[in-house]
Amino acid sequence: MPLHPLLLLSDSALPLGAFAFSSGLESYLAHTKATHQSPPSSSHQFKPSPDLLTTFLQHSLHNQASTTLPYLLAAWHHPSHLPSLDDILDASTPCTVARRASTAQGRALASLWTRALRAGAPASPAADAVDAYVATVTVSSYSPAARSDTKAALDALLCPAPQAHLPPLFGAVARAMGLTLDEAAYVYLLNHVKAVLSAAVRAGVMGPYQSQGILAGRDVEGSIWEVVEGVKRRGRRAGEGLSTGNEGKAKGKGGLSAEAAWALVEEAGVSVPPMDLWMGRHEVLYSRIFNS
């Protein structure tokens, strides 16, 4: 097991900007406050019960796995298809708030790959694919040059830069750094759980010891493995009959063939619809401390 890169990608200090996003928690708390307080009072901070927070965390984890994990698994198997996966994910994300959170962290990971992670990654086709993809990622399709040059602006519209969504890029980077399929999926979802709990602490509805207690408990570990295996099972069902020859038998150390991982992208979708509603309504909150 490549312990060093595993610890790097699971580090809470990884500069991806995850601290700026609550994955809908802030909106959930605001709407739950309105539901549970009659009339809602702005002078007293609403503190949800531990059961409410646990329920939100479980819903968030399952929704994150069903909507984005298929793209990570497909990118781990097919790093050279990063542009296509990024394009499909962008078209499949109608929620503006969720899209903004994904692309902001993805662009941060692209920058981190170039400035830091690439130096420690072994030479491999996956690393080359990430290099080629990151080279096409720009801060914006509308650069200063494009705004001042009509031809450059037209080229930017006809050939837009990738949006750089986090899930597929994370999968390809994890592959380039030597993580197995299961390790990449687990670290990605663990980072999501840590980000939600960190947001809960900063929102003042949970203490740091309570947050660490949840992380250290077996429930989180079991829930992550459960959703990972659930997504992989759907992938194997979706990929039945697609595998041909030796290529179809090639699997990452997670028991999911490349064909099944790609077919799984077609199965990706929201499993907890209120999560999209909470994230979408984050824009209309009277005051907020997070970007999602």
C-alpha positions as CSV (number, residue, x, y, z in Angstrom):
1,M,0.0,0.0,0.0
2,P,1.5,3.4,-1.0
3,L,1.1,4.9,2.5
4,H,2.8,8.3,1.8
5,P,0.6,9.4,-1.1
6,L,-2.5,8.0,0.8
7,L,-1.7,10.2,3.7
8,L,-1.1,13.2,1.5
9,L,-4.4,12.9,-0.3
10,S,-6.3,12.4,3.0
11,D,-4.7,15.3,4.8
12,S,-7.2,17.9,6.0
13,A,-4.5,20.5,5.2
14,L,-4.6,19.7,1.5
15,P,-5.1,23.1,0.0
16,L,-8.3,22.4,-2.0
17,G,-10.4,25.1,-0.3
18,A,-12.8,22.5,1.1
19,F,-13.2,24.7,4.2
20,A,-15.2,27.2,2.2
21,F,-18.0,24.7,1.5
22,S,-20.5,23.0,3.8
23,S,-22.1,20.7,1.1
24,G,-25.5,22.1,1.9
25,L,-25.2,21.9,5.7
26,E,-25.6,25.6,6.3
27,S,-28.7,25.7,4.2
28,Y,-30.0,22.6,5.9
29,L,-29.5,24.1,9.3
30,A,-31.3,27.3,8.3
31,H,-34.3,25.5,6.9
32,T,-34.4,23.0,9.8
33,K,-34.4,26.0,12.2
34,A,-37.4,27.4,10.4
35,T,-39.2,24.1,10.7
36,H,-38.4,23.3,14.4
37,Q,-38.8,26.8,15.9
38,S,-42.2,28.4,16.0
39,P,-41.8,31.3,15.4
40,P,-38.1,31.1,14.3
41,S,-35.9,33.3,16.5
42,S,-32.8,35.0,15.2
43,S,-31.7,35.9,18.8
44,H,-31.1,32.3,19.8
45,Q,-28.8,30.0,17.9
46,F,-30.5,26.8,16.8
47,K,-28.7,23.7,17.7
48,P,-30.0,20.5,16.0
49,S,-30.0,17.3,17.9
50,P,-27.2,14.8,17.3
51,D,-29.7,12.6,15.5
52,L,-30.5,15.3,13.0
53,L,-26.8,15.9,12.3
54,T,-26.1,12.2,11.9
55,T,-29.0,11.9,9.5
56,F,-27.7,14.8,7.4
57,L,-24.2,13.3,7.3
58,Q,-25.6,9.9,6.2
59,H,-27.7,11.5,3.5
60,S,-24.8,13.7,2.3
61,L,-22.5,10.7,2.1
62,H,-24.9,8.6,0.1
63,N,-25.7,11.4,-2.2
64,Q,-22.1,12.3,-2.8
65,A,-21.4,8.6,-3.6
66,S,-24.3,8.2,-6.0
67,T,-23.7,11.4,-7.9
68,T,-19.9,11.8,-8.1
69,L,-18.2,8.5,-7.1
70,P,-18.9,6.9,-10.6
71,Y,-16.8,9.6,-12.2
72,L,-13.9,9.1,-9.9
73,L,-14.0,5.3,-10.5
74,A,-14.2,5.8,-14.3
75,A,-11.3,8.3,-14.2
76,W,-9.2,5.9,-12.2
77,H,-9.6,3.3,-14.9
78,H,-9.6,5.8,-17.8
79,P,-7.3,8.8,-17.0
80,S,-7.0,9.7,-20.7
81,H,-10.8,10.3,-20.8
82,L,-10.7,13.1,-18.2
83,P,-12.0,15.7,-20.6
84,S,-15.0,13.6,-21.5
85,L,-15.8,12.7,-17.9
86,D,-15.5,16.3,-16.8
87,D,-17.8,17.4,-19.6
88,I,-20.4,14.7,-18.7
89,L,-20.3,15.6,-15.0
90,D,-20.7,19.3,-15.8
91,A,-23.8,18.6,-18.0
92,S,-25.2,16.4,-15.3
93,T,-24.9,18.9,-12.5
94,P,-27.9,21.3,-12.7
95,C,-27.3,22.8,-9.3
96,T,-25.2,25.9,-9.7
97,V,-24.0,25.9,-6.1
98,A,-22.8,22.2,-6.3
99,R,-21.1,22.9,-9.7
100,R,-19.3,25.9,-8.2
101,A,-18.0,23.9,-5.2
102,S,-16.8,21.0,-7.5
103,T,-15.0,23.2,-10.0
104,A,-13.4,25.4,-7.4
105,Q,-11.9,22.4,-5.6
106,G,-11.0,20.7,-8.9
107,R,-9.1,23.7,-10.1
108,A,-7.3,23.9,-6.8
109,L,-6.3,20.2,-7.2
110,A,-5.1,20.9,-10.8
111,S,-2.8,23.7,-9.4
112,L,-1.7,21.5,-6.5
113,W,-0.8,18.7,-9.0
114,T,1.4,21.1,-11.0
115,R,3.1,22.8,-8.1
116,A,3.6,19.9,-5.6
117,L,2.2,16.5,-6.3
118,R,3.6,15.9,-9.7
119,A,7.2,15.9,-8.4
120,G,6.5,12.9,-6.2
121,A,4.4,10.9,-8.7
122,P,6.1,8.0,-10.6
123,A,6.3,8.1,-14.4
124,S,3.1,6.4,-15.7
125,P,0.5,6.8,-18.4
126,A,-1.9,8.1,-15.7
127,A,0.5,10.8,-14.7
128,D,1.0,11.8,-18.4
129,A,-2.8,11.9,-18.8
130,V,-3.2,14.2,-15.8
131,D,-0.4,16.4,-17.1
132,A,-2.1,16.8,-20.5
133,Y,-5.5,17.5,-18.9
134,V,-4.2,20.0,-16.3
135,A,-2.4,21.9,-19.1
136,T,-5.7,22.7,-20.7
137,V,-7.3,23.9,-17.5
138,T,-7.2,27.7,-17.1
139,V,-8.6,30.0,-14.5
140,S,-11.3,31.1,-16.9
141,S,-12.2,30.6,-20.5
142,Y,-12.5,34.4,-20.6
143,S,-8.9,35.4,-19.9
144,P,-7.8,39.1,-20.1
145,A,-6.4,38.3,-23.5
146,A,-9.7,36.8,-24.7
147,R,-11.6,39.9,-23.6
148,S,-9.3,42.2,-25.5
149,D,-9.0,40.1,-28.6
150,T,-12.1,39.2,-30.6
151,K,-10.5,36.1,-32.2
152,A,-9.3,34.9,-28.9
153,A,-12.7,35.4,-27.4
154,L,-14.3,33.4,-30.3
155,D,-11.8,30.6,-29.9
156,A,-12.6,30.5,-26.1
157,L,-16.3,30.1,-26.9
158,L,-15.8,27.4,-29.6
159,C,-13.2,25.5,-27.6
160,P,-14.0,26.2,-23.9
161,A,-11.5,25.1,-21.3
162,P,-12.5,22.1,-19.1
163,Q,-14.4,22.9,-16.0
164,A,-12.1,20.8,-13.9
165,H,-14.6,19.1,-11.6
166,L,-13.0,17.5,-8.6
167,P,-14.3,13.9,-8.7
168,P,-12.8,12.7,-12.0
169,L,-9.5,14.6,-11.5
170,F,-9.2,13.2,-8.0
171,G,-9.6,9.7,-9.4
172,A,-6.9,10.2,-12.0
173,V,-4.5,11.9,-9.6
174,A,-5.0,9.1,-7.1
175,R,-4.2,6.5,-9.9
176,A,-1.1,8.5,-10.9
177,M,0.1,8.5,-7.3
178,G,-0.3,4.8,-6.9
179,L,-3.5,4.4,-4.9
180,T,-5.8,1.5,-5.6
181,L,-9.3,1.9,-6.8
182,D,-10.8,1.2,-3.3
183,E,-8.2,3.5,-1.6
184,A,-9.1,6.4,-4.0
185,A,-12.8,6.0,-3.4
186,Y,-12.4,5.7,0.4
187,V,-10.1,8.7,0.7
188,Y,-12.4,10.8,-1.5
189,L,-15.5,10.1,0.6
190,L,-13.6,10.4,3.9
191,N,-12.5,13.9,2.8
192,H,-16.1,14.7,2.2
193,V,-17.2,13.5,5.6
194,K,-14.3,15.5,7.2
195,A,-15.4,18.6,5.3
196,V,-19.0,18.3,6.5
197,L,-18.0,17.8,10.1
198,S,-15.5,20.7,9.9
199,A,-18.3,22.9,8.6
200,A,-20.5,21.8,11.5
201,V,-17.9,22.8,14.0
202,R,-17.4,26.2,12.5
203,A,-21.1,26.7,12.3
204,G,-21.2,26.2,16.1
205,V,-23.6,23.2,16.1
206,M,-20.9,20.7,17.1
207,G,-17.8,20.7,19.2
208,P,-14.4,19.6,17.9
209,Y,-14.3,16.6,20.2
210,Q,-17.7,15.5,19.1
211,S,-16.6,15.8,15.5
212,Q,-13.5,13.7,16.1
213,G,-15.6,11.2,18.0
214,I,-17.8,10.7,15.0
215,L,-14.8,10.3,12.7
216,A,-13.1,7.9,15.1
217,G,-16.2,5.8,15.4
218,R,-16.8,2.6,13.4
219,D,-20.1,4.0,12.0
220,V,-18.3,6.4,9.6
221,E,-15.8,3.8,8.4
222,G,-18.6,1.2,7.9
223,S,-20.8,3.7,6.1
224,I,-18.1,4.7,3.7
225,W,-17.3,1.1,2.8
226,E,-21.0,0.3,2.5
227,V,-21.6,3.1,-0.1
228,V,-18.4,2.3,-2.0
229,E,-19.4,-1.4,-2.3
230,G,-23.0,-0.3,-3.2
231,V,-21.8,1.8,-6.1
232,K,-19.4,-0.9,-7.3
233,R,-22.2,-3.4,-7.3
234,R,-24.3,-1.1,-9.5
235,G,-21.3,-0.8,-11.8
236,R,-20.9,-4.5,-12.1
237,R,-24.6,-4.9,-12.9
238,A,-24.4,-2.1,-15.5
239,G,-21.3,-3.6,-17.0
240,E,-22.6,-7.1,-17.4
241,G,-22.1,-8.3,-21.0
242,L,-19.8,-5.3,-21.8
243,S,-16.5,-7.0,-20.9
244,T,-14.7,-8.7,-23.8
245,G,-11.4,-10.4,-23.9
246,N,-8.5,-9.7,-21.6
247,E,-9.2,-6.0,-21.5
248,G,-12.6,-6.6,-20.0
249,K,-11.1,-8.8,-17.3
250,A,-8.6,-6.1,-16.2
251,K,-9.7,-4.8,-12.8
252,G,-8.4,-2.4,-10.3
253,K,-7.8,-3.8,-6.9
254,G,-11.4,-3.2,-6.2
255,G,-13.1,-5.8,-8.3
256,L,-14.5,-3.4,-10.8
257,S,-13.6,-3.7,-14.5
258,A,-12.8,-0.7,-16.7
259,E,-16.0,-1.3,-18.8
260,A,-18.2,-1.6,-15.7
261,A,-16.6,1.6,-14.3
262,W,-17.4,3.5,-17.5
263,A,-21.0,2.0,-17.7
264,L,-21.5,3.2,-14.1
265,V,-21.3,6.8,-15.2
266,E,-24.6,6.3,-17.0
267,E,-26.0,5.2,-13.6
268,A,-24.9,8.2,-11.7
269,G,-27.6,10.4,-10.2
270,V,-29.0,12.0,-7.1
271,S,-30.1,9.5,-4.5
272,V,-31.3,12.1,-1.9
273,P,-33.2,14.9,-3.8
274,P,-33.4,17.3,-0.8
275,M,-29.6,17.6,-0.8
276,D,-29.8,19.4,-4.2
277,L,-32.6,21.6,-2.8
278,W,-30.6,22.5,0.3
279,M,-27.6,23.3,-1.8
280,G,-29.6,25.3,-4.4
281,R,-31.3,27.4,-1.7
282,H,-28.0,28.3,-0.1
283,E,-27.9,31.3,-2.5
284,V,-31.1,32.8,-1.0
285,L,-30.0,32.6,2.7
286,Y,-30.1,36.0,4.4
287,S,-26.6,35.5,5.7
288,R,-24.1,32.8,5.2
289,I,-20.5,31.9,6.1
290,F,-19.9,29.2,3.5
291,N,-20.0,29.1,-0.3
292,S,-22.2,26.1,-0.4
